[in-house]
Every structure is written in C-alpha cells, then in structure tokens.
Amino acid sequence: MEQTTMTQIDQSLLQNAPFGLLLIDRNDLIGWANQRAAEMLQSSVAELTGQRVNALGDASRKLLQAEPKVQHAADQRHWVRRIVESGADDMRLVILQDVTEQERLAEENARLRQQVEDLRLTDDLTGLPNKRAISQALDLHISRSRRYQNPLSIALVQVDMQGFANLQPLSTDPVTLAVSRFLRDRLRWVDQIARWADNVFLLVLPETVSEDAEALLEKIRGEQDSIVVPEAFGDLRPRLAFGLACWAKGDDMRTLLRKALNGLAANAAA
C-alpha cells in the first residue's frame, strides 16, 4: 500500500512538473508524456501517447529531433532547451525546458554590452581616443572651419605590421603601443591623435595648412627608425605610411577622410 501511494505521488509530480517529459522507445514511439510536454508540443497527453515522433507536425518533430539543444518552438516566440537521456531497453527520456526568459535576458545583456562598448571613448591598449571619440572631435573642427574658414589638416598613419605578424606567437600590441607613444610625442598640445583602426592612427591638426602638415609628416617619417620596440622583436622597426588631407570648402568629415584614405592608399602602394 505504501509503495502504491509513493508511485502515485511520483506520477503526480512528473505530470505536474514545470518542464516537459517524454519517454520514447527505440522505434520512436512515445510511450508516455506529461502535461507540460503536451502543451509545448501543442497537443494533448492522450494524442501523444502511442504516437510516433515522425507522425507529429513539423514543428513538434523538429523540437524532438533537431540537433541544437536550444531552438525556437512552434510559435517562434519561445526558446526550448532539449535534453535527451538514454535509459534501459534503448528508451530515451526527453526533457523539454522553456528557457525563453533566459534567452531574452541574454539578448538584452548582449545589447546593453554593445551599447556600453559604443559609448566608450578610449582605446583599451593605447589609452588614446578611439574612433568614436575622434570622429566627434573632428566633426567639431570641421564645423569651425566652415564657419571661420580656419585651416585644418588630418593625416592617417598606417603601421606596416607584416614583419611583426610573422613572429608568432608574439602579439603585435607592444608595437602598436610603441608607435602610439612615438606619434603622440611629436605633436603639438593642440593636435589630437586617436587609434582609428588596429594598425591605423588618425592625426587631427587644427589651424594647420598643407605645407606645415607635410613638414610634420616628413619629420615623423625621418624619425621613425627611433621607435623603440621590445627586444623580443629583434631589429625590426615599424614602417609608417601616411595619408594627408586638408580641409577645403564643401568638405565634410566623410569627404575629408576619403581624401586621407586615398592618399594613404597611394603612399602605402609606393
């Protein structure tokens, strides 16, 4: 009597469990299912019991047979985790768990992390302003030049990492850091430098005409052999390529950067 009562309690617990449970035999015949499994498969316990998996609707069949453990349920609004445990006589216990809330939280966390990343203004490696920050500053300089006709020059500086990249597994980060310090030390206090891309820096030179900007870049080019890199890189020295652009009436940030990119491409290919 006690054993019967315990079995009834076990059956009741399984039937009312907050996750789906199904027993499926070697022939893909569903021998038992609880109420939650029936709801998740958009069916009833009576309809599922004795039914072959292949005879179910496409969405339900996919939920029981697809490889991924997490997938959309039939209504495309819910996520379900499927876990399969093997038992005696080739029986399979299939556990279906609604993880919609966890997935939504994960998506929201990823979205928030991306927002935080987008709002960051400093490059992690060099401590220089990043692309977002320098874009904001450059836009202000261009607006000032439009209003007062002030001279403005920018320069893209690309670091040739080919030789350093061949020294695996050494990271090229120390080289990037060394170049950033080298460039920063050769600018005026009013000038700005930012890390534009992995191996590209952007120099913003306010109140600087073309001749003065060219003279600065020539000075930097002539001193590039003095860039100090860690001993692990041997005698290698970074080589720099430059793309200069000077603001002209009608230029916006896009056209000014395009001029600098074209100049960089021409110099890098030379």
C-alpha positions as CSV (number, residue, x, y, z in Angstrom):
1,M,0.0,0.0,0.0
2,E,2.8,2.3,0.9
3,Q,4.6,1.5,-2.4
4,T,1.4,2.2,-4.4
5,T,1.0,5.6,-2.7
6,M,4.6,6.5,-3.4
7,T,4.2,5.6,-7.1
8,Q,1.0,7.7,-7.4
9,I,2.9,10.6,-5.8
10,D,5.8,10.2,-8.2
11,Q,3.4,10.1,-11.2
12,S,1.6,13.2,-10.0
13,L,4.9,15.0,-9.5
14,L,6.1,14.1,-13.0
15,Q,2.7,15.0,-14.6
16,N,2.7,18.4,-12.9
17,A,6.4,19.2,-13.4
18,P,7.1,22.7,-14.8
19,F,9.1,21.1,-17.7
20,G,8.2,18.7,-20.4
21,L,8.9,15.0,-20.1
22,L,8.6,12.2,-22.7
23,L,9.6,8.6,-22.8
24,I,10.4,7.4,-26.4
25,D,11.3,3.9,-27.3
26,R,13.8,2.6,-29.9
27,N,11.1,2.8,-32.6
28,D,10.5,6.4,-31.9
29,L,7.2,5.6,-30.3
30,I,6.1,7.9,-27.5
31,G,5.2,5.7,-24.5
32,W,4.5,8.5,-22.0
33,A,4.3,12.2,-21.8
34,N,3.4,14.7,-19.1
35,Q,1.1,17.6,-19.4
36,R,3.8,20.3,-19.9
37,A,5.3,18.3,-22.8
38,A,1.9,18.1,-24.4
39,E,1.5,21.9,-24.1
40,M,4.9,22.6,-25.6
41,L,4.2,20.3,-28.5
42,Q,0.7,21.8,-29.0
43,S,-1.0,18.6,-28.4
44,S,-2.6,16.6,-25.6
45,V,-1.3,13.8,-23.5
46,A,-3.7,11.3,-25.0
47,E,-2.8,12.3,-28.5
48,L,0.9,12.0,-27.8
49,T,0.8,8.6,-26.1
50,G,1.3,5.9,-28.6
51,Q,2.2,8.4,-31.4
52,R,5.4,8.0,-33.5
53,V,7.7,11.0,-33.5
54,N,7.7,11.1,-37.3
55,A,3.9,11.4,-37.3
56,L,3.9,14.6,-35.4
57,G,3.7,18.0,-37.0
58,D,6.8,19.6,-38.4
59,A,7.4,22.0,-35.5
60,S,6.9,19.3,-32.9
61,R,9.1,16.8,-34.8
62,K,11.8,19.4,-35.1
63,L,11.7,20.1,-31.4
64,L,12.2,16.4,-30.6
65,Q,14.8,15.6,-33.3
66,A,16.8,18.7,-34.2
67,E,20.5,18.7,-33.2
68,P,20.7,22.1,-31.3
69,K,19.8,22.0,-27.7
70,V,18.2,25.4,-27.9
71,Q,15.8,26.3,-30.7
72,H,12.6,28.2,-31.4
73,A,9.4,26.4,-30.5
74,A,6.5,26.3,-33.0
75,D,5.2,29.8,-32.4
76,Q,8.7,31.3,-33.0
77,R,8.4,33.3,-29.7
78,H,9.7,30.8,-27.3
79,W,13.0,29.1,-26.8
80,V,13.1,25.5,-25.6
81,R,16.1,23.5,-24.4
82,R,16.0,19.8,-25.2
83,I,18.0,17.3,-23.2
84,V,18.0,13.6,-24.0
85,E,19.0,10.9,-21.5
86,S,19.4,7.2,-22.6
87,G,17.8,4.5,-20.4
88,A,17.4,0.8,-20.4
89,D,16.0,-1.1,-23.4
90,D,17.0,1.9,-25.7
91,M,14.4,4.1,-24.1
92,R,15.0,7.8,-24.2
93,L,13.9,10.3,-21.7
94,V,13.4,13.7,-23.4
95,I,13.4,16.8,-21.2
96,L,12.0,20.0,-22.6
97,Q,12.6,23.1,-20.7
98,D,11.3,26.6,-21.6
99,V,14.3,28.9,-21.5
100,T,12.6,31.9,-23.1
101,E,13.3,34.2,-20.2
102,Q,17.0,33.2,-20.0
103,E,17.4,33.8,-23.8
104,R,15.7,37.1,-23.6
105,L,17.9,38.2,-20.7
106,A,21.0,37.0,-22.6
107,E,20.0,39.0,-25.7
108,E,19.3,42.1,-23.5
109,N,22.6,41.7,-21.8
110,A,24.4,41.5,-25.2
111,R,22.5,44.6,-26.4
112,L,23.5,46.5,-23.3
113,R,27.1,45.4,-23.5
114,Q,27.2,46.6,-27.1
115,Q,25.7,50.0,-26.1
116,V,28.4,50.4,-23.4
117,E,31.0,49.5,-26.0
118,D,29.6,52.0,-28.4
119,L,29.7,54.7,-25.8
120,R,33.3,54.1,-24.9
121,L,35.7,56.9,-26.0
122,T,39.1,55.4,-25.1
123,D,41.1,52.7,-26.8
124,D,42.0,50.0,-24.3
125,L,45.5,49.3,-25.5
126,T,46.9,52.8,-26.1
127,G,44.8,55.0,-23.9
128,L,44.2,57.2,-26.9
129,P,40.8,58.4,-28.0
130,N,39.0,55.8,-30.1
131,K,37.3,56.1,-33.5
132,R,34.1,57.3,-31.9
133,A,35.8,60.0,-29.8
134,I,38.0,61.4,-32.6
135,S,35.0,61.4,-35.0
136,Q,33.1,63.7,-32.6
137,A,36.2,65.9,-32.3
138,L,36.8,66.1,-36.0
139,D,33.2,67.0,-36.7
140,L,33.5,70.0,-34.4
141,H,36.8,71.1,-36.1
142,I,35.2,70.8,-39.5
143,S,32.2,72.9,-38.3
144,R,34.6,75.5,-37.0
145,S,36.5,75.6,-40.3
146,R,33.2,76.0,-42.2
147,R,32.2,78.9,-40.0
148,Y,35.5,80.8,-39.8
149,Q,37.5,79.3,-42.7
150,N,40.2,78.1,-40.3
151,P,42.8,75.8,-41.8
152,L,42.5,72.1,-40.8
153,S,44.6,69.1,-41.8
154,I,44.2,65.5,-40.9
155,A,46.6,62.5,-41.5
156,L,46.0,58.8,-41.4
157,V,49.1,56.9,-40.3
158,Q,49.3,53.2,-41.1
159,V,51.8,50.9,-39.4
160,D,53.2,48.1,-41.5
161,M,52.9,45.0,-39.3
162,Q,53.9,42.4,-41.8
163,G,57.3,41.5,-40.3
164,F,56.0,41.6,-36.8
165,A,52.9,39.5,-37.5
166,N,55.3,36.7,-38.8
167,L,56.8,36.4,-35.3
168,Q,54.1,34.1,-34.0
169,P,53.0,33.7,-31.2
170,L,54.2,37.2,-30.3
171,S,51.4,39.8,-30.1
172,T,51.9,43.0,-32.1
173,D,50.2,45.0,-29.3
174,P,53.6,46.3,-28.0
175,V,54.4,47.6,-31.4
176,T,51.1,49.4,-31.7
177,L,51.7,50.9,-28.2
178,A,55.2,52.0,-29.1
179,V,54.0,53.7,-32.3
180,S,51.2,55.5,-30.4
181,R,53.7,57.0,-28.0
182,F,56.1,57.9,-30.7
183,L,53.4,59.8,-32.7
184,R,51.9,61.4,-29.6
185,D,55.3,62.8,-28.5
186,R,55.8,64.6,-31.9
187,L,52.5,66.5,-31.9
188,R,51.7,70.0,-30.5
189,W,49.5,70.3,-27.5
190,V,46.6,71.4,-29.7
191,D,46.9,68.5,-32.0
192,Q,44.9,65.3,-31.4
193,I,45.7,61.6,-32.1
194,A,43.4,58.6,-32.0
195,R,43.6,54.9,-32.8
196,W,41.4,54.7,-35.9
197,A,41.8,51.0,-36.5
198,D,44.0,48.1,-35.4
199,N,47.2,49.5,-37.1
200,V,46.0,52.9,-38.2
201,F,46.1,56.2,-36.3
202,L,44.4,59.5,-37.1
203,L,46.1,62.8,-36.5
204,V,43.9,65.9,-36.3
205,L,45.9,69.1,-36.9
206,P,43.8,72.2,-36.2
207,E,45.0,75.6,-37.6
208,T,47.4,73.7,-39.8
209,V,47.9,74.5,-43.5
210,S,49.0,71.9,-46.1
211,E,52.7,72.9,-46.0
212,D,53.0,72.7,-42.3
213,A,51.2,69.4,-42.1
214,E,53.5,68.0,-44.8
215,A,56.6,69.2,-42.9
216,L,55.3,67.5,-39.7
217,L,54.8,64.2,-41.5
218,E,58.2,64.4,-43.1
219,K,59.7,64.9,-39.7
220,I,57.9,61.9,-38.4
221,R,58.9,59.9,-41.4
222,G,62.5,60.8,-40.9
223,E,62.5,59.8,-37.2
224,Q,60.6,56.5,-37.5
225,D,63.7,54.5,-37.0
226,S,63.8,55.7,-33.4
227,I,60.6,53.9,-32.5
228,V,61.6,51.6,-29.6
229,V,60.0,48.2,-29.6
230,P,60.6,45.3,-27.1
231,E,63.8,43.2,-27.6
232,A,61.7,40.2,-28.5
233,F,61.1,41.7,-31.9
234,G,64.8,41.9,-32.6
235,D,66.0,44.6,-35.0
236,L,62.6,45.1,-36.6
237,R,61.3,48.6,-36.8
238,P,57.8,49.7,-37.8
239,R,57.4,51.4,-41.2
240,L,54.8,54.1,-41.4
241,A,52.7,55.2,-44.4
242,F,50.8,58.5,-44.4
243,G,47.7,59.9,-46.0
244,L,47.3,63.6,-45.7
245,A,44.1,65.7,-46.3
246,C,43.5,69.4,-45.9
247,W,40.0,70.8,-45.4
248,A,38.6,72.7,-48.4
249,K,35.3,74.5,-48.8
250,G,32.5,72.0,-49.1
251,D,34.3,69.2,-47.3
252,D,32.5,67.3,-44.6
253,M,34.0,64.5,-42.4
254,R,33.3,61.8,-45.0
255,T,34.9,63.6,-47.9
256,L,37.9,64.7,-45.8
257,L,38.6,61.2,-44.6
258,R,38.2,59.9,-48.1
259,K,41.0,62.2,-49.3
260,A,43.2,60.9,-46.5
261,L,42.4,57.3,-47.3
262,N,43.2,57.9,-51.0
263,G,46.5,59.5,-50.0
264,L,47.3,56.6,-47.7
265,A,46.5,54.0,-50.3
266,A,48.8,55.8,-52.8
267,N,51.7,56.1,-50.3
268,A,51.3,52.5,-49.0
269,A,51.5,51.2,-52.5
270,A,54.5,53.3,-53.4
